[in-house]
Amino acid sequence: MSIVWNWEYHPESGNLDCIGDFTTHQGNPGLLRSDTMLKAIGKSINIRVSGYQSSKIPIIVVGNTPIMKTYYKKVDFLKKAGIIQGFYSVNPNPLDKPSKNNIKSTPEKGFLRVDKINELYNNLEHIIEEDKEFFSSMLPKKELGRIIEVANREPTYEKKAEKFLILLRGIKNE
């Protein structure tokens, strides 16, 4: 459900009156629904684990409402972990009245309310132009240390990163 406001139509006059924001609606809109958030997270993880080709794809979830406070830490962690680059609300005024629930962003900017189109463009441009790569693994510390040691022999930071990812992914060419 993506309803943000409740409207009342008066057919006799043709007027459409705003009678309340989503807080007055019986259902919860988009990003305020746990099932919507979990589905977005699940789909993002599915993309990330589909293959190494997906490691450079930026993932942004776009909605039109703030998120539930219970998701603040989760969306920040998902951004920091590289699963999702952000949850964006493209509605600068989703509430009729000022409210502490209409946050601009979470502390680590996993959620961001976009107030102007240039803000959206700048954030997307930064995400697209930055050469990032997702990686994850669950290795014993001894093996991880060996991979780091081998990668550290490379002459530049970029070459070290490339070697680290190759070794982490099990591509043999030490």
Secondary structure by P-SEA (a helix, b strand, c coil): ccccbbbbbbcccccccccccccccccccccccaaaaaaaaaaaaaaaacccccccbbbbbbbcccccccaaaaaaaaaaacccccccccccccccccccccccccccccccccccaaaaaaaaaaaaacbbbbbbbbccaaaaaaaaaaaaccccaaaaaaaaaaaaaccccc
